[in-house]
């Protein structure tokens, strides 16, 4: 099992020193990655099904945030949980992701994308909420096309994006593409993970049997698409006080990675919880 730490500016605030200290301590403790969340804009009454989001929550742009973190760390991988893919143009995004990956020397490797659940956010960005699934599918294809393309350029003509003879440089660091994980709790997300993703980051309030069905759907969808179902990584959320027995149980359900949030208004308390977690699971401290 691999463990990553989640940092939410919505709850920890926007102090850059606190962010850096958290990331550096996570790296020192041996966490594989740091994940950050994403919202482009909120509004009064925004509700994604699990409760209303206060419109003043300060979400950093995730890629700017991770680039900042990369400059102050050496090893920890960079992840999003999740980047709202339908609301970003893939031509611009291909450049931004490759840039962070090159500047971090290959650490932008846990990109997780999702569709978004706030209709008002979609409207504000000129995106038809009902088409965001198809838009995300096409965007994933465009990202990979641009990363793989050479100096002669590549072309694409789809439902949402079109271009000819386009070159996108720099390329990802010593790689032909970046892994793309799919986040979500729907059957559509599970199928997308199998058909197009390198991994599935399951969210939502589902029972364990429902989650079992979804990861199985992701793997069978991969096989149907001519891909290796066993290669689909399976990521879940975890709590700071999770037990060794519970982690062993999750591993039995095929989970490869847990992304753990550490609550608390006091940074020292957060760091202590991270250290205790790392000791409990014998993470490779640095």
TORTORBA-711990 format. One record per residue: chain; x, y, z of N, C-alpha, C in turn. Coordinates in steps of 0.2 Angstrom, whole numbers, plus 5000, padded with zeros to 4 digits. Layout:
// TORTORBA-711990
SITE;chaine;n_c1;n_c2;n_c3;ca_c1;ca_c2;ca_c3;c_c1;c_c2;c_c3
SITE;A;X;Y;Z;X;Y;Z;X;Y;Z
...
//
This chain:
// TORTORBA-711990
SITE;chaine;n_c1;n_c2;n_c3;ca_c1;ca_c2;ca_c3;c_c1;c_c2;c_c3
SITE;A;5004;4994;5000;5000;5000;5000;5004;5006;5000
SITE;A;5003;5011;4996;5006;5018;4996;5001;5023;4999
SITE;A;5005;5028;5002;5001;5033;5006;5003;5040;5003
SITE;A;4998;5044;5002;4999;5051;5000;4995;5055;5005
SITE;A;4997;5061;5006;4994;5066;5010;4990;5071;5006
SITE;A;4985;5073;5009;4980;5078;5005;4981;5085;5009
SITE;A;4982;5090;5005;4982;5097;5008;4976;5101;5005
SITE;A;4972;5103;5009;4966;5107;5007;4967;5115;5009
SITE;A;4968;5119;5004;4968;5126;5006;4962;5129;5008
SITE;A;4956;5125;5006;4950;5127;5009;4949;5127;5016
SITE;A;4953;5122;5019;4952;5121;5026;4958;5123;5030
SITE;A;4964;5123;5027;4970;5125;5030;4972;5132;5029
SITE;A;4969;5136;5024;4971;5143;5023;4976;5143;5017
SITE;A;4978;5149;5016;4982;5151;5010;4989;5153;5012
SITE;A;4991;5152;5018;4998;5154;5020;5003;5150;5017
SITE;A;5007;5153;5012;5012;5149;5009;5017;5145;5013
SITE;A;5019;5148;5019;5023;5145;5023;5020;5139;5026
SITE;A;5014;5139;5028;5011;5133;5031;5010;5127;5025
SITE;A;5009;5129;5019;5009;5124;5014;5016;5121;5013
SITE;A;5021;5125;5013;5028;5122;5012;5030;5118;5017
SITE;A;5028;5120;5023;5030;5116;5029;5026;5109;5029
SITE;A;5020;5109;5027;5016;5103;5027;5019;5098;5022
SITE;A;5021;5101;5016;5023;5097;5010;5030;5094;5012
SITE;A;5034;5098;5015;5041;5096;5017;5041;5091;5022
SITE;A;5036;5092;5027;5035;5087;5032;5033;5080;5030
SITE;A;5028;5080;5025;5025;5074;5022;5031;5071;5018
SITE;A;5035;5074;5015;5041;5071;5011;5045;5068;5016
SITE;A;5047;5072;5022;5052;5069;5027;5049;5063;5030
SITE;A;5042;5062;5031;5039;5057;5034;5039;5050;5029
SITE;A;5039;5052;5023;5039;5046;5018;5033;5045;5014
SITE;A;5028;5050;5014;5023;5050;5010;5024;5050;5003
SITE;A;5021;5046;4999;5023;5045;4992;5021;5052;4988
SITE;A;5016;5055;4990;5013;5061;4986;5010;5066;4990
SITE;A;5009;5072;4987;5005;5077;4990;4999;5079;4985
SITE;A;4993;5078;4987;4987;5079;4983;4984;5086;4985
SITE;A;4982;5090;4980;4978;5096;4981;4971;5095;4977
SITE;A;4966;5099;4980;4960;5099;4977;4958;5105;4972
SITE;A;4953;5105;4969;4951;5110;4964;4944;5113;4964
SITE;A;4943;5119;4963;4937;5122;4961;4940;5129;4958
SITE;A;4937;5131;4952;4939;5137;4949;4935;5143;4952
SITE;A;4928;5142;4953;4924;5147;4956;4918;5144;4959
SITE;A;4916;5147;4965;4911;5145;4969;4905;5151;4969
SITE;A;4900;5149;4972;4894;5154;4972;4889;5152;4978
SITE;A;4886;5157;4980;4881;5156;4986;4876;5150;4984
SITE;A;4875;5145;4988;4871;5140;4987;4874;5134;4983
SITE;A;4880;5134;4981;4884;5128;4978;4884;5122;4982
SITE;A;4881;5117;4980;4880;5111;4983;4881;5105;4979
SITE;A;4886;5101;4981;4888;5095;4976;4885;5088;4979
SITE;A;4880;5089;4983;4876;5083;4986;4878;5081;4993
SITE;A;4884;5083;4995;4886;5081;5002;4886;5087;5006
SITE;A;4883;5092;5004;4882;5098;5008;4884;5105;5004
SITE;A;4882;5110;5007;4883;5117;5003;4890;5119;5005
SITE;A;4894;5121;4999;4901;5124;5000;4900;5131;5001
SITE;A;4903;5134;5007;4904;5141;5008;4907;5144;5002
SITE;A;4904;5150;4999;4907;5152;4993;4914;5156;4994
SITE;A;4916;5157;5000;4922;5160;5002;4928;5155;5003
SITE;A;4927;5149;5002;4932;5144;5003;4938;5146;4997
SITE;A;4944;5146;5000;4950;5149;4995;4953;5143;4992
SITE;A;4951;5140;4986;4954;5135;4983;4960;5138;4978
SITE;A;4966;5136;4979;4971;5138;4975;4970;5134;4968
SITE;A;4973;5137;4963;4974;5134;4957;4978;5128;4958
SITE;A;4976;5122;4957;4980;5116;4959;4987;5116;4956
SITE;A;4988;5117;4949;4994;5117;4946;4999;5122;4948
SITE;A;4997;5128;4949;5001;5133;4952;5003;5131;4959
SITE;A;4999;5129;4963;5000;5126;4970;5006;5121;4969
SITE;A;5005;5116;4965;5010;5110;4965;5016;5113;4962
SITE;A;5016;5117;4957;5023;5120;4955;5027;5123;4961
SITE;A;5023;5127;4965;5026;5130;4971;5029;5125;4976
SITE;A;5025;5120;4977;5027;5115;4981;5033;5111;4978
SITE;A;5033;5110;4972;5039;5106;4969;5045;5110;4970
SITE;A;5045;5117;4970;5051;5121;4971;5054;5120;4978
SITE;A;5050;5118;4982;5052;5118;4989;5053;5111;4992
SITE;A;5053;5106;4988;5053;5099;4989;5058;5095;4984
SITE;A;5060;5089;4986;5064;5085;4981;5062;5079;4978
SITE;A;5057;5076;4982;5056;5069;4980;5048;5068;4980
SITE;A;5044;5071;4984;5037;5069;4984;5033;5070;4977
SITE;A;5029;5065;4975;5025;5066;4969;5020;5071;4970
SITE;A;5017;5073;4964;5012;5079;4964;5006;5076;4962
SITE;A;5000;5077;4965;4994;5074;4963;4988;5079;4964
SITE;A;4983;5078;4960;4977;5082;4960;4971;5077;4962
SITE;A;4967;5080;4966;4961;5075;4968;4955;5079;4969
SITE;A;4951;5081;4964;4953;5080;4957;4953;5087;4953
SITE;A;4957;5087;4948;4957;5092;4943;4951;5092;4939
SITE;A;4947;5098;4938;4941;5098;4935;4942;5099;4927
SITE;A;4943;5093;4924;4945;5093;4917;4941;5096;4912
SITE;A;4934;5095;4912;4930;5098;4907;4930;5106;4907
SITE;A;4933;5109;4912;4933;5116;4912;4939;5119;4910
SITE;A;4944;5115;4907;4950;5118;4905;4951;5115;4898
SITE;A;4954;5120;4894;4956;5118;4887;4962;5113;4887
SITE;A;4962;5107;4884;4967;5103;4884;4973;5105;4881
SITE;A;4973;5109;4876;4979;5112;4872;4983;5116;4878
SITE;A;4980;5120;4881;4983;5124;4886;4985;5120;4892
SITE;A;4981;5115;4894;4983;5110;4900;4989;5106;4898
SITE;A;4989;5103;4892;4995;5099;4890;5002;5103;4892
SITE;A;5002;5109;4890;5008;5113;4891;5009;5114;4898
SITE;A;5004;5116;4902;5005;5117;4909;5007;5111;4913
SITE;A;5004;5105;4912;5006;5099;4915;5013;5097;4913
SITE;A;5015;5097;4907;5022;5096;4905;5027;5100;4908
SITE;A;5025;5107;4909;5029;5112;4912;5031;5110;4919
SITE;A;5025;5108;4923;5026;5107;4930;5030;5100;4931
SITE;A;5029;5095;4926;5033;5089;4926;5040;5090;4925
SITE;A;5042;5094;4920;5049;5096;4918;5052;5099;4924
SITE;A;5049;5104;4927;5052;5108;4932;5053;5104;4939
SITE;A;5049;5099;4940;5049;5095;4946;5053;5089;4944
SITE;A;5056;5088;4938;5060;5082;4936;5056;5076;4937
SITE;A;5050;5076;4934;5046;5070;4933;5041;5068;4939
SITE;A;5039;5073;4943;5035;5072;4949;5028;5073;4948
SITE;A;5026;5076;4942;5018;5077;4941;5015;5071;4938
SITE;A;5015;5066;4942;5013;5059;4940;5007;5056;4943
SITE;A;5003;5060;4947;4997;5058;4950;4991;5062;4949
SITE;A;4991;5065;4942;4986;5069;4940;4979;5064;4940
SITE;A;4974;5067;4944;4968;5064;4944;4963;5069;4942
SITE;A;4959;5067;4937;4954;5072;4934;4947;5069;4935
SITE;A;4942;5074;4936;4935;5073;4937;4931;5077;4933
SITE;A;4924;5077;4933;4920;5080;4929;4917;5087;4932
SITE;A;4917;5087;4939;4914;5093;4943;4907;5091;4944
SITE;A;4904;5094;4949;4897;5093;4951;4893;5099;4952
SITE;A;4896;5105;4951;4892;5111;4952;4890;5114;4945
SITE;A;4884;5114;4944;4881;5117;4937;4883;5124;4936
SITE;A;4883;5128;4942;4885;5135;4941;4892;5136;4939
SITE;A;4896;5132;4941;4903;5132;4939;4904;5131;4932
SITE;A;4901;5126;4929;4901;5124;4922;4898;5130;4918
SITE;A;4892;5133;4920;4889;5139;4916;4894;5145;4916
SITE;A;4897;5146;4922;4902;5152;4922;4908;5151;4917
SITE;A;4910;5145;4916;4915;5144;4911;4913;5142;4904
SITE;A;4906;5143;4903;4904;5142;4896;4904;5134;4894
SITE;A;4903;5130;4899;4903;5123;4897;4896;5120;4899
SITE;A;4893;5116;4894;4886;5113;4895;4887;5107;4900
SITE;A;4884;5108;4906;4885;5103;4911;4883;5096;4909
SITE;A;4879;5095;4904;4876;5089;4902;4881;5085;4898
SITE;A;4886;5089;4895;4891;5086;4890;4898;5085;4893
SITE;A;4899;5087;4900;4905;5087;4902;4909;5080;4902
SITE;A;4905;5075;4902;4908;5068;4902;4911;5067;4895
SITE;A;4908;5069;4890;4911;5068;4883;4916;5073;4882
SITE;A;4916;5079;4885;4921;5084;4884;4927;5081;4888
SITE;A;4927;5078;4894;4932;5075;4897;4936;5070;4893
SITE;A;4932;5065;4890;4934;5060;4886;4939;5062;4881
SITE;A;4936;5067;4877;4940;5070;4872;4946;5074;4874
SITE;A;4945;5077;4880;4951;5081;4882;4957;5076;4884
SITE;A;4955;5070;4887;4961;5065;4888;4964;5063;4882
SITE;A;4960;5062;4877;4963;5060;4870;4968;5065;4867
SITE;A;4965;5071;4868;4969;5077;4865;4976;5078;4869
SITE;A;4976;5077;4876;4982;5078;4880;4987;5073;4878
SITE;A;4985;5067;4877;4989;5061;4875;4992;5062;4868
SITE;A;4988;5065;4863;4990;5066;4857;4995;5071;4856
SITE;A;4994;5077;4860;4999;5082;4860;5006;5080;4863
SITE;A;5005;5076;4869;5012;5074;4872;5016;5069;4867
SITE;A;5012;5065;4863;5015;5060;4859;5018;5063;4852
SITE;A;5015;5069;4851;5016;5072;4844;5023;5075;4843
SITE;A;5026;5074;4837;5033;5077;4835;5033;5083;4832
SITE;A;5039;5085;4829;5040;5092;4826;5035;5093;4820
SITE;A;5032;5088;4817;5028;5089;4811;5021;5091;4813
SITE;A;5020;5090;4820;5013;5092;4822;5008;5087;4822
SITE;A;5002;5088;4825;4997;5083;4825;4990;5087;4824
SITE;A;4985;5083;4822;4979;5086;4821;4973;5082;4824
SITE;A;4968;5086;4826;4962;5083;4829;4956;5087;4827
SITE;A;4951;5083;4826;4944;5086;4825;4939;5082;4828
SITE;A;4936;5085;4834;4931;5081;4838;4925;5086;4839
SITE;A;4921;5083;4844;4915;5087;4845;4916;5094;4849
SITE;A;4922;5094;4852;4923;5100;4856;4930;5104;4855
SITE;A;4935;5100;4852;4941;5103;4850;4943;5101;4843
SITE;A;4947;5106;4840;4949;5105;4833;4955;5109;4832
SITE;A;4960;5106;4829;4967;5109;4827;4970;5105;4822
SITE;A;4975;5108;4818;4979;5105;4813;4986;5107;4814
SITE;A;4991;5102;4813;4998;5103;4813;5000;5106;4819
SITE;A;4998;5104;4825;5000;5108;4831;5006;5104;4835
SITE;A;5010;5108;4837;5016;5105;4841;5015;5108;4848
SITE;A;5016;5103;4853;5016;5105;4860;5023;5103;4863
SITE;A;5027;5108;4865;5033;5107;4869;5033;5112;4875
SITE;A;5037;5110;4880;5040;5104;4881;5036;5097;4882
SITE;A;5039;5092;4881;5036;5085;4883;5037;5084;4890
SITE;A;5033;5079;4893;5034;5077;4900;5041;5075;4901
SITE;A;5043;5075;4907;5050;5074;4909;5052;5066;4907
SITE;A;5056;5065;4903;5059;5058;4901;5053;5053;4900
SITE;A;5047;5055;4897;5041;5051;4896;5038;5053;4890
SITE;A;5034;5049;4887;5030;5051;4881;5023;5053;4883
SITE;A;5021;5052;4890;5014;5055;4892;5014;5055;4899
SITE;A;5009;5058;4902;5009;5058;4910;5003;5053;4911
SITE;A;5003;5049;4917;4998;5045;4919;4992;5050;4920
SITE;A;4986;5047;4919;4980;5051;4920;4975;5046;4924
SITE;A;4974;5048;4930;4969;5044;4934;4962;5047;4934
SITE;A;4957;5043;4935;4950;5046;4934;4947;5046;4941
SITE;A;4944;5051;4943;4941;5052;4950;4933;5052;4949
SITE;A;4930;5049;4954;4923;5049;4954;4919;5043;4957
SITE;A;4913;5044;4958;4909;5038;4961;4904;5035;4957
SITE;A;4903;5037;4951;4898;5034;4946;4901;5029;4942
SITE;A;4896;5025;4939;4898;5020;4935;4901;5023;4928
SITE;A;4899;5029;4926;4903;5032;4921;4910;5033;4922
SITE;A;4912;5036;4929;4919;5037;4930;4923;5030;4930
SITE;A;4920;5025;4933;4923;5018;4933;4924;5016;4926
SITE;A;4919;5017;4921;4921;5015;4914;4926;5019;4911
SITE;A;4926;5026;4913;4931;5030;4910;4938;5028;4912
SITE;A;4938;5026;4918;4945;5024;4921;4947;5018;4917
SITE;A;4943;5013;4916;4945;5007;4912;4947;5009;4905
SITE;A;4943;5013;4902;4944;5014;4894;4949;5019;4893
SITE;A;4951;5024;4898;4956;5029;4896;4961;5030;4902
SITE;A;4959;5028;4908;4963;5030;4913;4969;5025;4915
SITE;A;4974;5028;4919;4979;5024;4922;4977;5021;4929
SITE;A;4972;5024;4931;4970;5023;4938;4963;5025;4939
SITE;A;4960;5023;4945;4953;5025;4947;4954;5027;4954
SITE;A;4952;5033;4955;4952;5036;4962;4944;5037;4964
SITE;A;4942;5032;4968;4935;5031;4970;4933;5036;4975
SITE;A;4928;5040;4974;4925;5044;4979;4918;5043;4981
SITE;A;4915;5048;4984;4908;5047;4986;4906;5043;4992
SITE;A;4900;5042;4994;4898;5039;5000;4895;5032;4997
SITE;A;4899;5027;4996;4897;5021;4993;4898;5015;4998
SITE;A;4895;5010;4998;4896;5004;5002;4902;5000;4999
SITE;A;4905;4996;5003;4911;4992;5000;4909;4988;4995
SITE;A;4903;4985;4995;4901;4981;4989;4900;4985;4983
SITE;A;4898;4991;4983;4897;4995;4978;4904;4997;4975
SITE;A;4908;4999;4979;4915;5000;4977;4918;4994;4974
SITE;A;4917;4988;4976;4920;4982;4973;4917;4982;4966
SITE;A;4911;4983;4965;4908;4983;4958;4911;4988;4954
SITE;A;4912;4994;4956;4915;4999;4952;4922;4997;4950
SITE;A;4927;4995;4954;4933;4994;4952;4933;4988;4947
SITE;A;4929;4983;4948;4928;4977;4944;4926;4980;4937
SITE;A;4921;4985;4937;4919;4988;4931;4925;4991;4927
SITE;A;4929;4995;4931;4935;4998;4928;4939;4993;4925
SITE;A;4940;4988;4928;4945;4983;4925;4942;4979;4919
SITE;A;4936;4977;4919;4933;4974;4914;4932;4979;4908
SITE;A;4931;4985;4909;4930;4990;4904;4937;4991;4900
SITE;A;4943;4991;4904;4949;4991;4901;4950;4985;4897
SITE;A;4948;4979;4899;4949;4973;4895;4945;4974;4888
SITE;A;4939;4976;4889;4935;4977;4883;4938;4982;4878
SITE;A;4942;4987;4881;4945;4992;4876;4952;4990;4874
SITE;A;4954;4983;4875;4960;4981;4873;4966;4983;4878
SITE;A;4964;4985;4884;4970;4987;4889;4970;4982;4894
SITE;A;4975;4983;4898;4977;4978;4904;4973;4980;4910
SITE;A;4968;4977;4912;4964;4978;4917;4968;4978;4924
SITE;A;4972;4974;4924;4976;4973;4931;4981;4979;4932
SITE;A;4982;4983;4927;4987;4988;4927;4983;4995;4930
SITE;A;4977;4995;4930;4973;5000;4933;4974;5001;4941
SITE;A;4977;5006;4943;4979;5008;4950;4972;5010;4953
SITE;A;4972;5008;4959;4965;5009;4963;4967;5013;4969
SITE;A;4964;5019;4969;4966;5024;4975;4959;5025;4979
SITE;A;4960;5026;4985;4954;5028;4989;4956;5033;4994
SITE;A;4951;5037;4997;4953;5041;5003;4954;5037;5009
SITE;A;4958;5040;5014;4959;5037;5020;4959;5042;5026
SITE;A;4958;5040;5032;4958;5044;5038;4964;5044;5041
SITE;A;4966;5049;5045;4972;5050;5049;4973;5044;5054
SITE;A;4967;5042;5057;4967;5037;5062;4965;5030;5060
SITE;A;4966;5029;5053;4964;5022;5050;4969;5017;5054
SITE;A;4966;5011;5055;4970;5006;5058;4974;5002;5053
SITE;A;4979;4998;5055;4983;4994;5051;4978;4988;5048
SITE;A;4973;4986;5053;4969;4981;5050;4964;4983;5045
SITE;A;4962;4989;5045;4958;4992;5040;4962;4993;5033
SITE;A;4968;4995;5034;4972;4995;5028;4973;4989;5025
SITE;A;4974;4984;5029;4975;4977;5026;4968;4974;5023
SITE;A;4963;4976;5025;4956;4975;5022;4955;4978;5016
SITE;A;4957;4984;5015;4957;4988;5009;4962;4985;5004
SITE;A;4967;4983;5006;4972;4980;5001;4969;4973;4998
SITE;A;4965;4970;5003;4962;4964;5000;4956;4966;4995
SITE;A;4954;4972;4995;4949;4974;4990;4953;4977;4984
SITE;A;4959;4976;4984;4963;4978;4978;4965;4986;4978
SITE;A;4965;4989;4984;4967;4996;4984;4975;4996;4984
SITE;A;4977;5001;4980;4985;5002;4980;4987;5008;4983
SITE;A;4983;5013;4984;4985;5019;4987;4979;5022;4991
SITE;A;4981;5025;4997;4977;5029;5001;4979;5036;5001
SITE;A;4974;5041;5000;4976;5048;5001;4973;5050;5007
SITE;A;4977;5053;5012;4975;5054;5019;4975;5061;5020
SITE;A;4969;5063;5023;4968;5070;5025;4970;5071;5033
SITE;A;4973;5076;5034;4975;5078;5041;4972;5084;5044
SITE;A;4967;5084;5048;4963;5090;5050;4967;5093;5056
SITE;A;4964;5099;5058;4966;5103;5063;4969;5109;5061
SITE;A;4967;5114;5066;4969;5121;5064;4976;5123;5066
SITE;A;4979;5118;5070;4986;5119;5072;4991;5116;5068
SITE;A;4996;5119;5064;5000;5115;5060;5005;5110;5064
SITE;A;5007;5112;5070;5011;5107;5074;5007;5100;5075
SITE;A;5000;5101;5077;4996;5095;5078;4996;5091;5071
SITE;A;4995;5095;5066;4995;5091;5059;5001;5087;5058
SITE;A;5007;5090;5059;5013;5087;5058;5014;5081;5063
SITE;A;5012;5082;5069;5012;5076;5074;5008;5070;5071
SITE;A;5002;5072;5069;4998;5066;5066;5001;5063;5060
SITE;A;5004;5067;5056;5008;5064;5050;5013;5059;5053
SITE;A;5017;5062;5058;5023;5058;5060;5020;5051;5063
SITE;A;5015;5052;5067;5012;5046;5070;5010;5041;5065
SITE;A;5006;5044;5060;5004;5039;5054;5010;5036;5051
SITE;A;5015;5040;5049;5021;5037;5046;5024;5031;5050
SITE;A;5024;5032;5057;5027;5027;5061;5023;5021;5062
SITE;A;5016;5022;5062;5012;5016;5062;5012;5012;5056
SITE;A;5014;5015;5050;5014;5011;5044;5021;5010;5041
SITE;A;5026;5012;5045;5033;5011;5044;5035;5014;5037
SITE;A;5033;5020;5036;5034;5024;5029;5042;5025;5029
SITE;A;5044;5025;5023;5052;5026;5022;5054;5033;5023
SITE;A;5055;5035;5029;5057;5042;5031;5063;5044;5028
SITE;A;5063;5051;5026;5069;5054;5023;5073;5059;5028
//
